[in-house]
Amino acid sequence: MSTQPVPGRLARALLAPRRIALIGASADEGRLTARPQRYLRRHGFAGDLFPVNPRAATVLGEGAYPSLADIPGEIDFAYVLLGTDGVEAQVAACAARGIPVACVLADGFAEAGPEGVARQARVLAAARAGGVRLLGPNSMGVVNLHRRIALTTNAALEAESLPAGRVALVSQSGSMMGALLSRGAARGLGFSHLVGTGNEADLTAGEIAGLLLDEPDVDVVVLFLEAIRAPGELAAAARKAHALGKPIVALKLGRSPFGAELATSHTGALAGSDAAADAFFRAHGILRVTMLEALLELPPLIAHRRAPAASHRAVGVMTTTGGGGALAIDALGVLGIEARAPDAAASAVLEAAKLPHHGRLLDMTLAGTRPDRVMAGLAGLRAAADTDLALAVVGSSAQFRPHDAVAGIVEGARAPGKPVAAFLAPQAEASLRLLAEAGIAAFRTPEGAADAIRAFCDWRAPRVIAAEAPPAIALPDAPDEADARALFAALGLASDAVVMRDAPPPGLRYPVAAKILSPDIAHKTEVGGVVLHIADEAALREAAAAMRARVAAAAPAARITGILVQPMAKGLAEAILGFRRDPEVGPVVLLGAGGVMSELHRDVALRLAPVDMEEARAMIAEVRAMKPLAGWRNLPRGDLDALARAVVAVSRLAGVEAVREAEANPLIVGREGEGVTLADAWVVRA
């Protein structure tokens, strides 16, 4: 078997090919399969093109070849433009020629059901047999604007010219490549590269991002994702991005909650794929935006920067339009970012410049957009010790006097210090271009500005957790709650529950709670499988018999292994503490408001597992229901240290491959020094 292309050779062949074969290139200029050849020549590609078409001697004025085997010399990149049925044979031909990269345009593969999955597997096997790296299927190709390579079928390349920039795009959606390219061009924001990954049968968004980070023309990599298909490769790219000071920004689809309907446990419903994706991006230092505009507009704010050590989640705002400034402050506030009044340091600079200031908004309406006044205002806001950046909001002057409107922002941003961004209230294309040329993040809408600034304030360096040996745990094939409690006990969360088979066990401390034991019942209350406040032995016998009858009627197929009995426990709050192997990003740990209402409230914090004590405390601080336990309004303090230790312990299940999901709900939090009590437990084998 041939070896895979080494990284340097792969990057050259994928991102800067000089000899390109177009398999199935059409001689009809109006056809989709003619576009790559037309676009390459239209945009100035000076390398060698080899159209492969057995029915034509020439294609669009260039000599054609009957087959790939007839092309002389080496080939860097082959774009397979044929329909689905012709792909496998042509990829095999690429393998026979030793071509480093083959790209497949056609669909009808893994996205098309079991038959398509099998077809894609055969194509990948054919590629690997000859050491070919496969881009796609379902890929719209590669664009490198600095090298004048427009190797794509995307119609956005019909444009006569396109600006080249220093932002690289990797998109799982081919159509969004063109949408972002055209939107960026309209406001003077150019790209260096655009790569469509399609199905990612082989080359993934993460691996390609890693290659792009090594390119000298790239400062920021942006990702348009439908799924996280290879989390390990994306995590490796994120670590590399941090080391090089070249940030990665992601927009990922799938924020809808409907996928939670498929979850078995409360943890599964609360830790749906989007919440897990958020945790993944946070842990690996990838900035996540939710708006298409923010994906375009954020890069200038973060280019040449690394993630800050800490965030104030606050900005200083100056404006020449009161309404526009208020819009920006409101949009920021909705996302949890405060527009903060100038502190003492900022106030001193503003007062020295004779700029009056009151409250959260530095209103420059009367001062206007005179460059010296704008520069003084920005200098004051940037002097604050308790904000993350300065935002300038510009009114109508941005539309009618663009140079005057942005001159002060451009000059003020040149001084070293915290970042500067701008929101332009009117439609002001010329001002947007001037700011883009100066490398200043400029936003069309307050919502887009808020989304990007929120991503910036959330940005952290990739998390590093010291590896620990996983706990030694054995699970039966069909675990019930007693087995789940044994699992949690092995993690350090012991409980005083006992199993009742026929008669009540001796020595119980009444009142007690009784629960049905079954590996088939996750939510016991829904089948009448829980009784609380049982006063004595006689009441326990009666409750157990009635419970068995209710469960038999509600879940006749469930296997009953006994009844779990536990003394009633009191505490200050109930939490849900769960672990899950997310199908996209891997192990996650969840903490939230517990009990039967946990899914309704959805008051949770989620992280990639494992976590350390610092991260566990941060999770506790994010859960609103836990805030009273910190002594809010002189309420009794809860044992938050014990809760944090429990979060860390459960997160260690990441190293126990036999566990797919585990959950303590509720976990009762006692007063300070009293610890936590496991009131209910659930585990699912991998």
N, C-alpha and C positions, 0 to 999 in steps of 0.2 A: 504494500500500500504506500502511496506517496505521502509525504509529510505535509502537514498544514503549512500555509505560508507563514513565515516569521513575521512578527508584528510590523517591522519597518516595510517589508515588501507588501504586506497586506494593506497598510495605510496608503502606500503609493498606488497600488492597483485599485483600491476602492475609491479613494478621494482625489487622486490626480492621475488617472490613466491617460496614456498617450497613444495607445493602439487599441481600438475598440471595435469589436464585432457586433453587428446588429442583426440578430438572427430572426428572419421573418420581416425584414424591412420592406415597406411597400413603395412601389414606384408611383402610386397615386398620392399626390400631395395632400389631398383632403382626408386621408385615412389616419386613424390614430397611430398606426404602426409606422407612419412616415415622420411623425413628429420628432423623435429623438435626432434623426439625421438633420432635419430642417433646423431645429433649435441649436444643435451643436454648431452648425455653420453660420447661422444667423448671429450668434453671440460671439463668434470669433475663435472657435476651437481650431487650433492649427495642427493638431495631431493627425494620425492616420485613422480613417474610417473604412470598415470592411462590411458593406451590406451583404447579407447572405439571403439570396433569393434564387432558387433553381429555375424560375420562369423568366428571368430578365438578365440581359447582358450588362445593363447599367441601371442604376437606381438613383434618380434625382441628380444625374450628371456624373455619378461616380461609378467606377467599375464594380460589378457585383460578382459574387462567387456562388457556385451551385451548393456548396456545403462548407461547413467549418473546416473540414480537413483540407480543402483546397486553398486556404489562405496561407500565404508564405509568412515565415517569421513568427516571432512570439506575439501573443495577444495578452493584454493586461486585464481586459474586462469584456465579458460577453453579456449583452442584454438580450434575453430570450423574449421575443415579442409574439410568439405563436400562441394559439389557443391551448387550453388545458391539456388536451390529449397529446399534443406534440412536445410537451415540456420534458418529460422524462428522458426521451431519446436524445434531445439536444443537450441536456445537462450531462448525460453520459458522454456525449461527444466532447463537451468542454473538459471533462475529466481525462479523456483520452489525449487531449491536446496539452494538458497540464496548465490550463488557464487558472490564474489565482482566484478570480472572483467571477461568479455568474449571478446575474440578477433576473428574476422571473416576474414578468408583468401579470400573468394570468391569475384569475381567481379559480374557485372550485376545488380548493384543497382543504386544510384542516377546518376552515370555517363552514364547510359544506356537509358536515355529518361524518359518520363512520367511514363511508367510502372515500371521502376526501381526505380524512386522516390517514388512511392506508396509502392513498396516492402520494400524499406529502412525504410519508415515511420512505417510500420507494425513491422519490426524487432526492431526498437528503442522503440516502444510502449511496445513490449513484454519484453524488457530489463528493462524498467523503472517500469513496473508493479511489478517487484521483486527487485528493488533497484540495478540492475546490471549496472555497467558502461561498455560501449561498446567501444572497440578499433577497428576501421575500419568502414565498410567493406573495403576490398581491402588492408588489412594490412599484412605485412610480419613479424609482431610480435615484440618481445622485446629481446634485448641482454644486459646482464649485465656482463661485462668481469671480474670485481673484484669478483663477486659471482659465476662465472662459469655457468651463465645461458645463453644458446644459443637457445632461444625459437623462432625459425624462420625457414622459408623455403628458405632463401637466400643462394645461392650456395657458397658465399664467406666463409661460415663457414665450407666448406670442408677442409680448411687449418688445418694443424695439430696443430698449435699454433698461437695465436694472441696476440700482446702486449696490456696490459691494460694501460690506461692513465687517464687523469683528464679532458677530454673534452667529453661532452655528445652531441649526435646528435639526433635531432628530424627531421624526413623526411616524407614529404607527398608522396614521391616516394619510394616504396620498393626497387626497383632495385638500386637506388642511395645509399641506406644504404650499400650494398655490395661494390659498386664502391668506396665509400669513405673509408670504412674499409680496403679494399685491398690496395688502394693507400697510405693510412697512414701507414699501416704495412710495406710497401716496404721501407719507409724511417725512420722507428722507431717511428712514431707518433701513439700512441694508443688512444683508446676511453675508457671511463668508461661505457657508456650506448649507445645503439642505439635503437630508437623506431620508427616504421613505423606507421603513423597515417591514411594513406589511405584516405577514403572519409570524415572522421571526422564527422560521424553522431552524435556522442556524445562527446567523449574525443577529444579535439582539441590540436593543436601544442602549443598554448599559455598556456593552463591548464597544459599540461604535462611538458612544460618548467618550469612552476612555481613549480611543484613537484620536478623536477631534481635539482633546485637551492638549495633545502634543503638537498640534499645528500652530505655527508662529502667527498665523492670521486670526487666531481665535482667542477672545478674552472671556466669553461667557457661552455656555451651552444651554439651550432651552429644549425641553422635551414636551411633545404632545403625546400623551399616553392614553390608551384605552384599557390597558392592563399592565401589571408588573410581571413580566414573564420570566425573568431570570434575576431574582433579587440579589444574589451573590455578585453578579457582574455589575449591577447598578451600584451596589454598595462599594465595590472596589473603585469604580469610577468616581464616586463621591469622595472617597479618601484621597484619591489622586488630585481631584479638583481642589480640595482644601490645601494640600501640600503645594500645589502650583499657584494658588491664589486666582483660580479661574472658576467662579461659581457655576453651579448647575441650578436651573429653575425648571419646575415641572408644572404642567397643567394636566391633571388626570381626570378622565370622565368617570362616571359611576358613583356620583354623590347621592343618588336616590336611595331611600331606605327600603325599597321593596325586596331587595335580596335578603333582608333579615328574616323574611317569612320562612326561609328554608332552614333556619337554625334550630338545633335541638334544645340547647340550654339557654338560660337567660344570658349567659356570657356570650354565646354565639350570636344572639339577637342584638346585644349591645355592642359587641366588637365586630360589627360587619366589616366587609372588605374596605369600605372607604375610611372608616375610623382606623383600621389597621394600616391602610396606606398613609394616612396622616402620621401615625406613629413611626412608620418606616422613614418617611421623608425627614421628620424631626430628628430621629436618631442618627441619620447619616448626613445631616447638614445640607440637605437639598431644600431650596426655597419652593414652597408650593403656592401657586396662585389659583384662583377659581374663575377668572375672567380672561377671555381671549385678548382683550385690550391690554390687560396687565402683563400678559406673557410677552407682548411686544414692548411695553413701555418700561418695565422694571429693569432690564439689563444695564442701562447707563447708570443707574443708582448703585449698582454693586460691582461694576467692572473695576478691576484692580484693587478690590477689597477682599478681606477675609471676614468671616463671621465675628462679630464682637463678642467679647468675653461675657458681657451681660447686657440686658436691655432694660430701659426705663419704660418702654411701651408708651412713650410720650413724644410729641413733636412741638416745635415752635412754629406758629403760623402768622404770616404777615399778608396783608391783602390791600388791593386798590379798589375792591368792590365788596361792600359789606355783605350783600346777599350771597356772592360767590364764596366768601370766606366762611359764612355760616353753613353753607352747603357742605364744604369740605370738613368742617369741624363735626358736623352731624354724621356724615358718612364714616369718618374715622371713629367716632364714639360708638357707633353701632357695632364695629368690629373690635371694640375694647382698647382702642388707642386714644389716649387723652391729648387734647390740645392744651398745653400747659402754659400758664402765665409766666412771664420772664422771672427768673430767680434773681438773687442779689447781683450775681456777676453780670447777667444779661442786662439787668436794669441799669447798672452803672454805665455800661457801654451806650445804651440807648439815651440815657440822660445826658451824657457827654456830647452826644450828637443832636441834642435838643429834639428828640423824638418822643412825644408823650405816649404813654402806654397804659392801658387799663384792661384788666381781665385777661382772657385767654387769647384774644386776637389783637395783633399789632395792626391797627387800622391806618393805612397810608393813603387813604382816599384823598385827603386834602394835600398831602405832600406830593401826590402824583407819582409818576414813574421816572422822575429825574434820576439818572444813573447814580449820582453821588448819594441821594437819599435812600434809594433801594439798597445800595451797597452798605450803607450805615445800618439800615434795618436788619439786613442779613447778618452783618458782623455781630450785632447785639444778640440775635436769636442763637447764633452758633456759639456764643460765649457761655450759654447756659450749661450748667453741670448736670441737669436732670432731664435732658431730652436726647433723642437719638438722631434727629435731623431737623432741618429747617425747610418749611414748605412756603413757597411764594405763590399767592393766588392773584392772577392778573385779569383785569376786566376788559372793557371794550378797546382800550388802546392796543391790545394784542392783535386785534383784527385790522385796525386802520393805521397804526403806526408801529409795525412790528419791530423795527430796529430800536426805536426809543423804548418800546415796552419791555424788551428783554435784555437790553444792554447792561443794566445794573445787575441783573441776575447772573449773566455770563461773567462779568468782571468780578462780582462778589464771590462766585463759586471758585474762582481761580485760587483764592487764598486757601492755605491748608486748613483742615478742620473737618468737622462732621459733614455729611452729605447735604446737598441742596437739591430740591426738586421743585417743580412748578406745575400748577393746575391752571389751565387757560379756560376761563369761563365761556368766551365766545368761540365761534368757528374761526380758527386763526391758523391756517395752514402754513403761512410764511413764518410766523413766530415758532411754530412747532419745528419747522426745518432748521431755523437758526439755533434753537436749543439743541436739536439733535446733532448738528455739526459741532457744537461746543461740548458734546458728551454729557449733557444734563438731562436727567429724566423729566419728561414733560407729559402731562396727562390731559386727555380730552374731557374726562368726566370725573366728578368727585368720587363716584363708586370705584372706578378704575384706580384712581390715586389711592384710595383707602385700601383696596385689595393688595396693591403692590407694597404700600408702606407697612401694612400688617404683616406681610410675608417677610419684609426686611426686619421688623421688630421681633419676629419669631425665630429668626435665623440663628443657629448655633453651630459650633464646630462639630464634626462627627464624634459621637459618643464612644468612649473606650471603657469597657468593663473588664476587670481582671477575671480570667477564667478560673472556675472552681470545679472540683470534681463533682459530678452529679451524685445525688443520693442513690443508694442501692435500694431499689423498690421492686417488689414482685406483685403483679396483679393477676387475678383470675381472668378467664376469658370473658365472663359476664359479671362484672363487678356490681354490687349493690351499695347502699349507703354505708354499711359496716366496712366494706372494703375501701370505700372512699375515705372514711374516717381513719382507717389504718394508714392510708397514703398520707393524709395530712399530719398524722402523728409522727410519721417518719421524717416529715419536714419541720417538726417542732411544734405543731399545733395539735396537742393532745386534747381529748375530750373525755367526759365522765359518762358517756352513754354505754348502755349494755343491751344485748340482744335477748329478747323474750321469744322463746319458741312456743311453749304451751302454757306454763304457769308464770306468774310474775317472779322475777328473781328476788332473792332475799336481800335485805339491807338497803333498799331504795330510800332515797331522801325525797319525801313528798312535799309539795305537789310536783308532778312530773308531766312531761309531754310524751306522747306515743305517736310513732310514725310507721307506716307500712314499709317493709323492706322488699324491694324488687329491683332487679337489674333492668326492667322494662319500663319503669315509671319514673320520668324525670321530674314532673311537677305534681307532687303528691296531693296538694290541696285541691286540685282539679278533679280528683277521683274520690274525694272524701277520705284520704289516707293520712290525715293529721288530726289529733285531738290534743288540746292544751288544758292545763290547769286540772289535771286528774288528782283528786284529793287523797285517795288511799288505795289499798290493794283491791278491795272489792270493786271500787269504781274502775280500776285499771282492767280487771277481768271483763267487766261489762263493756267498757269502751273498746277493748281489743276485739271482742266478738262482733260488735256492731261494725267496727271498721273493716274487718275481714269481709263481712257481708256486703258493705257498700262498694268496696274495691272489686269484689268478684262480679258485681252487677255492672259497674262502670268500665272495668277493664278485664273481661273474662279470660283473655289470652295471656295476661301478665303472669309471670312466674313469681310466686310469693315465697320469700326465704325467711320470713320472721317479722317481728315487730321490734323496732328500736325504741328504747325507753331512756329518757334523760331528764334529770332534775330541771325544773324551770329556772331560767337564768334571767337576770335583770341587768340592764346597762343603760348607758346614756344614748346610744345610737345603734342602728343596724346598718351594716355594710354588706355589699356583695364584693367578693374577692375571687376572681376567676383567672384561669389560664386556658389558652387555646392555640392550636397550630393553624394559623390562617393559611388558606390555600395559596395566596399570592405572596405574602411576605414572611411567613414562618411564625415562630413562637411569639405570642403577645401575652401581657398580663394586664388585667383590668381591675380597677377599683371604682366603686360607685355607691350610691344610696341603695341600701339592700331591702330585702323583704319581697313580698309578692308584687309590690308596685314598682319594682326596679325598672322594668321595661317601659312603664308608663312615664316615669320621671326622666329617664335617660340622662341622669346626672352622673357622669362617669369621667374617669381619666384612663388613658390607654397608653402603654409603652411597649416597645419591643422587649422581649425577655431574653436574658435576665436583666435585673436592675440592681443598683446599689442603694444604700440608705438615703443618699442625697436625692436620687431620682424618686424614691418611694415617698419621701417627704414632699417633694414637688407635686406628686400625684395627689396626695392627701389635700394639699392646699388648693387644688383645682376643683375638688368636689364640693359643691355648695353645701350639701347636707353635713359635711364634716366641719364646717366653719364654727358652729357653736361649741365644738369640742376644744377649740383653742382658747376658751374663756371669754367668748363674745358676750358683751354686756353682763359681765360678772356671773355667767352661767358656770356650773362646775366643769372643770377641765377633764377631758377624756384622756385615756392612755394612748396618745398618738405615737409614742415611741414603740409600744407593743404592736400597734397597727402597722407601722412602717416595717418592723421586723417581719411581720407576717407577710407583707407584700413581697419583700425580698425573698423570703423562704419559698413562697408559691412560685415566684418567677424562676426559681432554680429547676422547675419541671421542664424548662427548655432543654435540659440535658438528659431527660428521661424519655427516650424515644417511644416507649410503650404507651405513653399518655397522649391522647389527642385533645381532650378537654378535661378540666377539673374545675370545681366551683364550690366555694363556701358561701352560702346564702340562706339565712343571714349569718354574718359573723358579728357577734355582739361586742361592742366596745364598752369596757367598763370605765370607772373613774381612774384618775391618774394613779398608777401603781397596781391596779387590779387586773391588768392584762386584757386579753380578748377571749371570747368563748365561742367555740364552733357549735352553732345550733343546727346546721343542716349541711350536708356535703353530697357531692355528685361527681362521678368520674366516668369518662368514656375512653376505652382502649383505642389505640391507634389502629 
